Amino acid sequence: MKIKNLLLVFVAACICTVAEAQTTGEKIKAFADEHLRLSGYLQGGYRWDQNADPSNTFYLHRARLSITGDAAKDKIDYRLQVDMAGSPKICDLYFRYKPLKELNVELGQFKVPFSYENENCGPTTVEFIDYSYITTYLARNNGRYDGINGATGRDIGLQLYGGFIHREGYSIINYNLAVFNGSGVNIKDNNSSKDIVARIIVKPFKGFAVSGSYMYAETNYGGNEYMKSPRWALGAWYEDGRWIGRTEFVHAKFGQTNVDSFYALFGHNFAQQPWSVYIREEFIMDDANIMDSNRIQLGTAYKPFKFLRLQANLNYEVNELAPEEHRNSLGFNLLVTAMF
C-alpha cells in the first residue's frame, strides 16, 4: 500500500507539473500574441547601366526580418531587425520609452535623424529604388567622404525626441536630439569623440512640413587623422494623398573639403489606382574633385496587393569627373518587394 500511495503521489505531482507548464506556456503564448509581431520583406530586381561592367545583372537587394513589440500600454516598445542579404547583420536593435508626447527616449542602434529622407522614407515606401545623393553619401551610408561603409544610415546611440502643440494625428513642432558613436552599425566607438545630431521639424498644417538639421561629427577617411565633419540640412515636403513634393539641401564639410548636395522630387498618386509616378533631379559636388554628378530619374511604383510592390526607374546621370566616353550614363532599374 505504501508503494501504491507513493506512486499515486508521484503521478499527481507529474500531472500538476504538466498542468502548470501548460498554463505557463499559454501565458507566454498570450503575451507573445499581444506584444510581439513578426514582419519582414524581400527585395530583388534587375539593373542595367550602360557604363557598368557587367552592364546588366539580377540582384538581391534586401532580405530583412523584424521582431517588434510593446508593453506598458504603449509606453515601451522595442525592435530587432536583421538583414540576411549578403553578409547577415543587425540593422535595428533599440528600446524606446515614451512617457510623454513631448519627451521620449530611444537607446540602441537606429536611423540617424539627419535630413528627412534618411529616417522617414523606408525601403518599402521610398519613391525611388536608389536613395538620393544626400542619403547615400552624407547621412552615414557610404564611405565616399566619411570612411564608413554599410552603415545603412544607422548608428549606435541615445536619442531624445518628441513634439509640441498637438493636433489630430500630428504635432506642429517636433524635435530630435541624439548622440552616436559615429562608427556605423554593430561597431563600438573607435575614438573618444561622439556624433551630435539635432533636428527640428515644423508642421504648420497636416501634409506640409519644413525641417532643419545639424550634425557634428569627426570622421576618418582613408586611415588619416580624424577630421571635423559638420553638416547641416534644410528641407520641405508636401503630401495630400494624391500629390507629393519634397526637396532637401545639405552642406557638409570634411576637413577642408566642402560638399553641397540638393534634390527636388515630385510625384502623383492616381486616384482609385495603386499606381504612382515620380520625377527627381539632384546633384552633388565638392571642391576636392571627389564627386561632381547630376542625375535625373523617372520612376513608377505599382502596388496591386498589400504585400507586393513593383518599382521601375529610368536614370540619366552625368559624372563630370569621369572620362569623356563614360561621362553620360543611362540606366534602368527594376525592383520587386514582397512583404509579410
C-alpha positions, 0 to 999 in steps of 0.5 A: 500500500505504501508503494501504491500511495507513493506512486499515486503521489508521484503521478499527481505531482507529474500531472500538476507539473504538466498542468502548470507548464501548460498554463505557463506556456499559454501565458507566454503564448498570450503575451507573445500574441499581444506584444510581439509581431513578426514582419519582414520583406524581400527585395530583388530586381534587375539593373542595367547601366550602360557604363557598368561592367557587367552592364546588366545583372539580377540582384538581391537587394534586401532580405530583412526580418523584424521582431517588434513589440510593446508593453506598458500600454504603449509606453515601451516598445522595442525592435530587432531587425536583421538583414540576411542579404549578403553578409547577415547583420543587425540593422535595428536593435533599440528600446524606446520609452515614451512617457510623454508626447513631448519627451521620449527616449530611444537607446540602441542602434537606429536611423540617424535623424539627419535630413528627412529622407534618411529616417522617414522614407523606408525601403518599402515606401521610398519613391525611388529604388536608389536613395538620393545623393544626400542619403547615400553619401552624407547621412552615414551610408557610404564611405565616399567622404566619411570612411564608413561603409554599410552603415545603412544610415544607422548608428549606435546611440541615445536619442531624445525626441518628441513634439509640441502643440498637438493636433489630430494625428500630428504635432506642429513642432517636433524635435530630435536630439541624439548622440552616436558613436559615429562608427556605423552599425554593430561597431563600438566607438573607435575614438573618444569623440561622439556624433551630435545630431539635432533636428527640428521639424515644423508642421504648420498644417497636416501634409506640409512640413519644413525641417532643419538639421545639424550634425557634428561629427569627426570622421576618418577617411582613408586611415588619416587623422580624424577630421571635423565633419559638420553638416547641416540640412534644410528641407520641405515636403508636401503630401495630400494623398494624391500629390507629393513634393519634397526637396532637401539641401545639405552642406557638409564639410570634411576637413577642408573639403566642402560638399553641397548636395540638393534634390527636388522630387515630385510625384502623383498618386492616381486616384482609385489606382495603386499606381504612382509616378515620380520625377527627381533631379539632384546633384552633388559636388565638392571642391576636392574633385571627389564627386561632381554628378547630376542625375535625373530619374523617372520612376513608377511604383505599382502596388496591386496587393498589400504585400507586393510592390513593383518599382521601375526607374529610368536614370540619366546621370552625368559624372563630370569627373569621369572620362569623356566616353563614360561621362553620360550614363543611362540606366534602368532599374527594376525592383520587386518587394514582397512583404509579410 
